[in-house]
Amino acid sequence: MIDIIKHTLPNGLRLLIHQDFSTPIASVNLLYNVGAKDENPDKTGFAHLFEHLMFGGSVNIPSFDEPLEHVGGENNAFTNNDYTNYYITLPAENIETAFWLESDRMLSLAFTKKSLDVQRNVVIEEFNQRYLNQPYGDVWLNLRPLAYTAHPYMWATIGKSTDHIKSATLTDVKNFFYSHYAPNNAILCVAGPVEPSHIIELVNKWFGPIEKRNVITRNLPKEPLQTAPRKLEVIRDVPFNAIYKAYHMCNRNHANFATVDLMSDLLSNGKSARLYQHLVKEKQLFSSVNAYITGDIDEGLFIVTGQLYPSTSYSDAESALVDEIALLQNSTVAPYELEKVQNKFESNFTFEETSVLNKAMNLSFYELLGDAKNINLEVERYRSVTPESIRTVAQQILTEKNCSTLYYKSKQ
């Protein structure tokens, strides 16, 4: 059981506090409810650009990292399609430094042409290196717009094109900041050997004076039901042919989410899982094979993918994957097999929560989903999945009419 103390400031900032005296280190996690899905379709990549800009200096503090290093702290951040997350770890006695730094960049960034130019070049270089010049790097640049026709999950966090970042102006950047980066659009979680009353006092001191902002009301288009298979073939300079099959699935808060997640584990969670045993070890059709979910807050994707041996045809590879999916749909999973993946989930979930940083990040995320206290119900949620529910949900979503298939072909 993870105990949580909640407090909301008058300006709308939600504060979560978790006491953990097993470590001298405290974690400060600041989650902003803005991701790539909140971008203008003609100006994508802004949420990710801001992940970089937020380290480029704020209105009163020219360097973010230097003061933190002086008090023994570390920090980083990540952005996805749903939200942006900044985190700091430091000795608990120095925690006020984290509040000073985070509150100043929430108040306002420096917004200089130099900072924008520097970070824009960093993001463009990252786009080129990770997505265009790396084998299989552009898979999601092709798979997302194939699977989504309306919802903004159709573009990756990095954005649709480097042209959108190249053309970003200081006005564009300021407008995006003041529309999303606000106390009333953020969740602050503090975990570690801290006293709640002291933390509330410090948070009020540093974040309380920041005024609410007119955060843009999210009104995203609903992805229409897919009613026919979609297919795309690309040819790239990669060593092996690959196949990616993407099925639409439920959202993160749906009752079936745990079932779908465990379905992916049954297919591909370690070398004892079905896909590896049947298609790599026994039939030797693939050199590697995987199944996973995107885990998005809105309706996400269930992915089945593999790299083919040179002797394997696409027809044989795809038929083999479809046959494995049919086994989930047409036969009942043995209780011991389901229990194995449930045990793995519980073990990983429990082990992850031994870290104060992971707890701070996860509590922020569960609060974004609706209530941080629901983190204590997650293992029970996964334990309640039955063999019958696996079969039923597999029949519902793992159909060809609900599938977008990317054939990623090697030039060789």
C-alpha atoms as one frame of an Amber mdcrd trajectory, in Angstrom:
protein
   0.000   0.000   0.000   1.406   3.384  -1.046   0.168   6.136   1.262  -0.526
   9.475  -0.379  -1.309  12.915   0.987  -3.077  15.258  -1.441  -3.216  19.034
  -1.430  -4.426  21.486  -4.089  -3.181  25.063  -4.238  -5.605  27.947  -4.961
  -4.011  28.305  -8.415  -4.993  24.732  -9.283  -1.630  22.983  -8.836  -2.223
  19.446  -7.546   0.325  18.290  -4.964   0.942  14.653  -3.978   3.209  13.692
  -1.080   4.480  10.209  -0.265   6.679   9.624   2.780   9.481   7.087   2.384
  12.170   7.067   5.081  14.068   4.116   3.574  16.302   6.493   1.612  17.943
   9.898   2.155  17.016  10.856  -1.416  13.866  12.757  -2.353  12.218  12.835
  -5.778  10.324  15.785  -7.179   8.207  14.963 -10.214   6.326  17.603 -12.193
   3.876  16.318 -14.779   2.270  18.706 -17.274  -0.948  17.546 -18.902   0.265
  18.315 -22.419   1.624  15.967 -25.049   1.971  15.630 -28.779  -1.779  15.034
 -29.089  -2.355  18.673 -28.046  -0.439  20.100 -31.002  -1.728  21.832 -34.098
  -1.544  19.254 -36.945   0.399  21.845 -38.955   2.804  22.607 -36.096   3.793
  19.259 -34.606   6.762  18.414 -32.396   6.162  21.368 -30.044   5.639  19.309
 -26.873   8.942  17.560 -27.474  10.641  20.844 -28.368   9.498  22.202 -25.004
  11.103  19.301 -23.193  14.369  20.754 -24.508  13.476  24.439 -24.125  12.618
  23.942 -20.442  16.317  23.265 -19.812  17.449  26.329 -21.762  16.986  28.839
 -18.967  13.986  30.405 -17.242  13.084  34.012 -16.565  15.324  34.380 -13.480
  17.671  31.387 -13.757  19.942  31.208 -16.833  21.185  27.670 -16.106  18.945
  24.896 -14.795  21.532  22.150 -14.275  24.290  24.076 -12.513  22.452  25.007
  -9.267  21.077  21.484  -9.057  24.500  19.900  -9.411  25.787  22.104  -6.577
  23.319  20.470  -4.165  23.943  16.898  -5.382  20.882  16.665  -7.612  20.124
  15.087 -10.986  17.278  15.709 -13.403  15.789  14.671 -16.702  12.520  14.651
 -18.614  10.482  12.807 -21.210   7.593  13.615 -23.501   5.025  11.324 -25.078
   1.768  11.767 -26.943  -0.203  12.228 -23.712   1.905  14.262 -21.280   5.287
  15.787 -20.449   7.218  14.775 -17.335  10.122  16.489 -15.544  11.861  14.880
 -12.583  14.569  15.674 -10.072  16.323  13.522  -7.454  18.414  15.135  -4.740
  19.260  14.833  -1.027  16.048  15.516   0.891  17.578  18.367   2.897  18.148
  20.270  -0.376  14.631  19.845  -1.738  13.861  23.575  -1.748  16.340  23.982
  -4.608  14.124  21.760  -6.761  11.048  23.872  -5.971  12.958  27.079  -6.759
  14.065  25.760 -10.138  10.760  24.177 -11.181   8.645  27.129 -10.094  10.766
  29.593 -12.047  10.431  27.749 -15.318   6.710  27.265 -14.687   6.510  31.040
 -14.224   8.178  31.758 -17.577  10.991  30.577 -19.799  13.699  32.971 -20.983
  12.239  32.893 -24.523  15.315  34.056 -26.404  15.997  33.573 -30.084  19.359
  32.015 -29.159  17.737  29.356 -26.918  15.121  28.557 -29.557  17.740  28.253
 -32.299  19.947  25.977 -30.175  17.153  23.644 -29.087  15.556  23.613 -32.531
  18.844  22.374 -34.008  19.111  19.732 -31.249  15.605  18.431 -32.012  16.184
  18.401 -35.783  19.417  16.467 -35.287  17.597  14.018 -33.005  14.884  13.572
 -35.646  17.489  12.810 -38.301  19.584  10.478 -36.148  16.857   8.485 -34.409
  14.114   8.411 -37.015  15.685   8.828 -40.461  19.263   7.533 -40.246  18.709
   4.545 -37.957  17.543   1.123 -39.191  13.772   0.759 -38.674  13.768   4.253
 -37.161  10.861   5.528 -39.251   8.528   2.629 -38.455   6.233   4.780 -36.318
   6.350   7.644 -38.793   4.669   5.189 -41.182   2.599   3.045 -38.806   0.848
   5.829 -36.897  -0.743   7.566 -39.916  -1.704   4.155 -41.258  -3.528   3.152
 -38.083  -5.036   6.551 -37.197  -7.108   8.684 -39.554  -8.534  11.284 -37.137
  -6.977  11.154 -33.656  -3.677  13.066 -33.193  -1.943   9.835 -32.246  -1.418
   9.759 -36.017   1.909  11.551 -35.512   4.877  10.636 -33.335   6.053  12.731
 -30.391   8.997  13.987 -32.454   6.476  15.433 -34.929   5.488  14.807 -38.534
   8.389  16.629 -40.144  11.473  18.662 -39.278   9.887  21.467 -41.305   7.415
  22.093 -38.457  10.265  22.684 -36.010  12.348  24.665 -38.504   9.479  27.108
 -38.991   8.666  27.519 -35.272   8.769  31.176 -34.208   9.183  32.731 -30.765
   5.514  33.730 -30.927   4.504  30.124 -31.646   6.600  28.936 -28.720   5.240
  31.533 -26.280   1.651  30.775 -27.264   2.170  27.042 -26.726   3.818  27.618
 -23.338   1.152  29.894 -21.888  -1.644  27.653 -23.210  -0.376  24.485 -21.519
   2.414  25.036 -18.977   0.441  26.281 -16.010  -0.108  25.378 -12.346  -3.722
  24.463 -13.168  -2.463  21.991 -15.789   0.205  20.294 -13.665   0.660  17.628
 -11.000   3.577  17.903  -8.554   4.576  14.782  -6.626   7.186  14.649  -3.863
   8.402  11.298  -2.558  11.074  10.576   0.052  11.958  11.282   3.689   9.877
  14.454   3.917   7.399  16.023   6.330   4.102  16.813   4.552   3.458  20.069
   6.414   6.924  21.350   5.461   6.452  20.357   1.834   3.058  22.072   1.640
   4.615  25.199   3.125   7.477  25.215   0.602   5.217  24.463  -2.370   2.897
  27.307  -1.402   5.925  29.586  -1.068   7.391  28.803  -4.483   4.382  27.874
  -6.625   1.544  29.722  -4.890   2.265  33.157  -6.436   2.054  31.762 -10.000
  -1.343  32.671 -11.396  -3.746  30.331 -13.150  -3.656  30.435 -16.930  -6.270
  29.987 -19.610  -5.360  26.431 -20.512  -6.767  25.306 -23.842  -9.704  22.945
 -23.349  -8.849  19.601 -24.892 -11.334  18.584 -27.592  -9.723  15.787 -29.578
 -11.381  14.045 -32.509 -12.534  10.503 -31.793 -10.873   7.853 -33.932 -13.602
   6.164 -36.004 -14.013   2.407 -35.821 -11.766   0.672 -38.343 -13.882  -1.582
 -40.567 -11.395  -2.881 -43.146  -7.752  -4.009 -43.181  -5.124  -1.407 -44.043
  -1.762  -2.276 -45.535   1.393  -0.336 -46.397   4.684  -1.483 -47.916   7.927
   0.467 -47.601  11.413  -0.441 -48.815  14.394   0.611 -46.714  18.106  -0.066
 -46.384  17.812  -2.483 -43.453  19.313  -5.971 -42.906  16.029  -7.940 -42.526
  12.442  -7.788 -43.670  10.045  -6.962 -40.858   6.304  -6.960 -40.320   4.193
  -4.840 -37.952   0.536  -5.559 -37.267  -1.328  -2.875 -35.278  -4.778  -3.519
 -33.784  -6.873  -0.773 -32.176  -7.487  -1.383 -28.474  -9.223   0.273 -25.506
  -8.064   3.336 -23.588  -5.968   3.266 -20.414  -8.924   3.511 -18.015 -11.077
   0.898 -19.757 -12.071  -2.240 -17.863 -10.375  -4.391 -20.533  -6.981  -2.672
 -20.389  -5.365  -5.199 -18.024  -6.744  -8.058 -20.125  -5.224  -6.660 -23.319
  -1.908  -6.014 -21.593  -1.741  -9.613 -20.348  -2.656 -10.860 -23.831   0.528
  -9.237 -25.126   2.489 -10.870 -22.289   1.079 -14.301 -23.114   2.325 -13.879
 -26.666   5.659 -12.284 -25.896   7.074 -11.873 -22.420  10.380 -13.691 -22.352
  11.629 -16.774 -24.148   9.010 -19.042 -22.599   6.193 -17.044 -24.242   4.225
 -18.363 -27.193   5.619 -16.351 -30.092   9.246 -17.104 -29.266   8.623 -20.773
 -28.570   6.494 -21.415 -31.656   7.816 -19.034 -34.311  11.470 -18.529 -33.405
  12.495 -21.738 -31.692  10.251 -24.360 -33.327   9.311 -23.082 -36.786  12.342
 -20.773 -37.191  10.397 -18.228 -39.230  11.592 -15.145 -37.346  14.910 -14.044
 -35.882  12.978 -11.993 -33.324   9.309 -11.497 -32.536   7.407  -9.311 -30.115
   3.955  -8.250 -28.936   3.206  -5.182 -26.829   0.719  -2.392 -26.261   1.350
   1.319 -26.666  -0.339   1.973 -23.299  -1.762   5.330 -24.359  -4.334   7.194
 -22.280  -6.746   7.377 -25.222  -7.487   4.357 -27.430  -4.104   2.843 -28.243
  -2.620   0.012 -30.292  -1.821  -3.659 -29.740   1.317  -4.419 -31.774   2.555
  -7.770 -33.047   5.864  -7.567 -34.884   8.789  -9.658 -36.040  11.951  -9.678
 -38.138  11.916 -12.409 -40.766  14.701 -14.806 -41.646  15.835 -14.337 -45.289
  14.248 -17.699 -46.141  10.832 -16.709 -44.729   8.215 -15.270 -47.072   5.878
 -12.510 -45.945   2.957 -14.831 -46.603   4.312 -17.511 -44.261   5.307 -14.975
 -41.615   1.956 -13.232 -41.525   0.027 -16.504 -41.569   2.039 -17.737 -38.599
   1.299 -14.571 -36.594  -2.406 -14.770 -37.437  -2.466 -18.440 -36.393  -0.986
 -17.574 -32.996  -3.617 -14.885 -32.534  -6.320 -17.383 -33.513  -5.168 -19.647
 -30.672  -5.956 -16.843 -28.213  -9.380 -16.419 -29.810 -10.403 -20.041 -30.194
  -8.967 -21.812 -27.166  -8.955 -21.023 -23.461  -5.641 -20.102 -21.892  -4.524
 -22.589 -19.255  -4.824 -21.101 -15.742  -1.142 -21.759 -14.982  -0.070 -19.878
 -18.133  -2.178 -16.867 -17.197  -0.958 -17.009 -13.601   2.638 -16.965 -14.853
   2.213 -13.605 -16.627   0.165 -12.234 -13.721   2.992 -13.171 -11.347   5.494
 -11.452 -13.640   3.383  -8.320 -13.724   3.029  -8.220  -9.937   6.741  -8.850
  -9.438   7.784  -6.098 -11.861   5.179  -3.670 -10.540   6.170  -4.262  -6.905
   9.899  -4.067  -7.602   9.465  -0.821  -9.533   7.823   0.800  -6.522  10.955
   0.308  -4.394  12.378   3.417  -6.099  11.186   6.799  -4.796  11.633   8.251
  -8.286   9.419   5.584  -9.841   6.824   6.132  -7.136   6.821   9.880  -7.744
   6.434   9.418 -11.500   3.792   6.704 -11.211   1.717   8.560  -8.632   1.681
  11.616 -10.890   0.541   9.468 -13.804  -2.236   7.753 -11.857  -3.439  11.149
 -10.638  -3.575  12.244 -14.275  -5.645   9.136 -15.035  -8.115  10.089 -12.320
  -6.812   9.328  -8.836  -3.293   8.577  -7.576  -4.736   6.180  -4.998  -5.774
   3.802  -7.782  -2.137   2.720  -7.993  -2.919   0.504  -4.991  -5.617  -1.327
  -6.988  -3.523  -2.134 -10.037  -2.241  -5.575  -9.011  -5.770  -6.617  -8.067
  -6.969  -5.352 -11.446  -4.511  -7.640 -13.245  -5.223 -10.566 -10.898  -8.924
 -10.365 -11.771  -8.288 -11.180 -15.460  -9.619 -14.646 -16.349  -8.906 -17.105
 -19.175 -12.436 -16.449 -20.438 -11.884 -12.673 -20.594  -8.639 -13.216 -22.532
 -10.505 -15.237 -25.139 -13.446 -12.819 -25.359 -11.328  -9.674 -25.735  -9.019
 -11.377 -28.257 -12.071 -12.164 -30.367 -13.210  -8.555 -30.137 -10.045  -6.686
 -31.098  -7.581  -9.048 -32.820  -9.422  -9.140 -36.140  -8.036  -8.363 -39.585
 -10.629  -5.648 -40.209  -9.267  -3.900 -37.103  -5.645  -4.296 -38.213  -3.153
  -2.038 -39.999  -0.177  -3.965 -41.383   3.175  -2.448 -42.303   5.473  -4.538
 -44.513   8.928  -3.131 -43.899  11.046  -4.579 -46.692  14.815  -4.746 -47.000
  16.501  -3.514 -50.179  18.963  -6.391 -49.890
